[in-house]
Amino acid sequence: MELMARFLEFCMLLLGNIAIGALGIIPSIFITPVNLDRFGLVGGSILSISGEIIGALFGFWLYRYGTKHLPAAWQQHRWFRFFLRQKKTTVFWAIIAFRLLPFAPSGAVTAGAALTTISAPAFFSASSLGKLPAVSIEIAVAFGLTLWMPRPVLYSSIGIALFIFISAALFRKRSAPKSRTQ
């Protein structure tokens, strides 16, 4: 019974990691300490890395489908224009470069790549190569937090930081100037 409960918990956390990786909106640093706390360094690292990589691939497919329905005005954003102007090989290397940056917005990189003609296997390779070092740094920091902080403080800190992150994002969205249609 205990083994089945651990397996279910692992599967639920894996789905959560994949969802966070696919959407690319919420930074994975909010779930990595939970992975490490629940499954140790090896199991938690496997959860974090596989969630990031599989999630990015799912996100790529979702964004590739979604970009077919993306308003033309959104495609004029400088982030998307950067990707649209590049050759496939340049997009490949740009994905690696942006993934190496730990705080680059994952969803924006995935969405930008989805606008191009890069293939899913090429995106998967570039994204995985770029994410491994950044996720490794994230795991090291999160593992240090799990060792240093008592569990109630760790989970409270994650909850408070997540609340602040979501509140700030919602506030920014509300306070953004509305575009006029004329």
N, C-alpha and C positions, 0 to 999 in steps of 0.2 A: 504494500500500500504506500509506503514512504517513497519507494522508487518511482511509482506512478505519479505521485504528487510532484516530485522533483522534475520528472520528465515533462509534465504539463506546465509547470512553472517555466522551464527552459523554453518550451515551445511558445508560450505567451510572451516571454521577453524577446524571443527571436522575432515574432510577429511585430512587436512594438518597435524593435530596432529597425526592421525592414520598413515599417510605415514611416518612421522618422527619417530614415535614409531616402525613401522614395519622395516624400513631400519636400524635404530639404528646407523646411522653414524653421523648425525648432532645432537648435544645435544639439548634437549627439552627446555633448558633455553632460547633459541632464540625465541621461540614462546609463552612461558608462559606469559611474560609481555604483549604481544599483546592480548592474551585471557582475561587477567585481565583488561586491559585497555578498551577493547570493551564490555565486559559483566559483569564487576564488580567481586567482590570477590567470590560470590556463582557461578554465571554462568561461570566465567573464570576457577574456580577450577574444576567444572564439566567437562568442555572441556579438561583441562589438564590431569586430572585423567583418564577419559574415553579414551582419545587419547593414553595415555601411555599404559593402560592395553589392550585395543583392538588392538592397534598397535603391542604390543609384541606378542599377539596370532597370528595375521596375519604374523608377521615376523617369528614366529616359524614354521608355515606351509610352508612359502616360503623357509626358510632355510632347513627344513626337505626335501622338494622336491629338493632343490639345492644341498644338500649334496650327493645325489645319483650321481650327475655329478661332484663332487669335485675331483680334481686330488689327487692321493694318497700322493703326496709330501706335499700338504697343510695339510693333516690330521696328518702329523708328527710334526706340530707346537706344542709347549709345551702346549698352551692353549687348543687345541683340544685333545691332548693326556691326559691331566688332566681329562677332562670329559669322555673320552672313557674308562678310567680305573676304573671308579666309579660304584658303585651299584646304582640302581634307588633311594633308600632312600637318599644316599649321594648326588646324583645329585639334588634332591629336596631341601635339606638343603643348598647346595652350591649355588643354584639359589637364594634362599632367602638372603643368606649372601652377594652375589655379588650385588644384587639389593639394599641392604641397603646402599651400598657405593654410594654416589651421583655422583661420577665421574668415576665409573667403566664403561667401554665401553659396552653399552647396546646390540649392535649388536653382539659383541663377546660372551657375555653371552648367548644370544638367539641362535647363531650359534653353540656354544659348546653344549648346551642342545639338539639341534636338531639332533646332531650326535648320541645321546644316544637312548636308548629304552624307555625313560620316555614318558608317555602318554600326550596328549594335555591337558586333564583336570588337571593332576598333575602339568604340567608346568604352566598352567594358574593360579592355586592356589598359587604355590610358587612364581611366578613372581608378582602376585598382592599383596601378603603379603609383599614381599620385597620392592616393588615400593611405596607403600602407605606412609611410613615414609619419604623416599627420596623425593618424589613428594611434600609432605607437606612442607618440608624445602624449596624446590625450589619455591613453591607458596608463602611462607612467604617472601623470599628474593625478588622475582619478584614483589609482591604486595607493598613492601616497596619502590622499585624503581619506580613503577607507581605513588605512592603518592608523592615521593620526586622530581622526575624529570619532567620538563615540557614535554608535548607530543612530540614536534619536537626534543628535545634533546634525549628523550627515543628512538624514532624510528631511529634517526641518529646513536645513540650508538649501537643499535642492528644491524643495517646495516653494520656499520664499523667492529664490532666484528665478524659478520658472514663472511664478506669479508676476514678478517685476518685469520679466522679459515679455510676457504676453500683454501685460498692461501697457507697457511702453509701445509695443507694436500697435495695439489698438488705439492708443492715444495719438500716435503718429498718423495713423490712417484717418482718424477723425479730424485732425487738425490740418491735414493736407488740403491745399487749396483746390476747390472744385473747378474743373475745366468747363468753360461756357460753350454751349453749342449755339451757333448763330446761323 
